[in-house]
Amino acid sequence: MNIDEGAIFQQCVYDADNRFVDLTLRPVFNSDAFTLTMTDTSNDEYLDMLIELYLTRENLKTVIDRLTKVLEK
């Protein structure tokens, strides 16, 4: 079995389009940075979306800190 270690979150939303959302974090080759990717796919390929964010190590720490603060409230 091949496990995607970059996968953070996956969810299938059962609506009219049966949307599937996938959030993945991968290191950038030969860099101290990361790519955060969100894909939103459905039965209709024209509605599919791909969003990629380039994050430095400090950007990623900031995101993690803010998410942690939300959980602590």
C-alpha positions, 0 to 999 in steps of 0.5 A: 500500500502506498500512503501519501505522507503529504496528505493533510485532509480529504473529504468527499461532499455528497451533493449534486456534484459529488465534490472531493476536496484534498489538502496536501503539503509537500516540501519544495525540492532543494529548498526550505519551503513547502507547497500547500495544494487544495484540489476541489474536484467533482463530476463536472471537470469544468468546475474543478479547482486547484489552488497552490500556495508557496510557503516558506518555513516561517509562513508555515509556522505562522499558519500552524500557530494561528490554527493552534490558537483557534483550537485553544479557544 
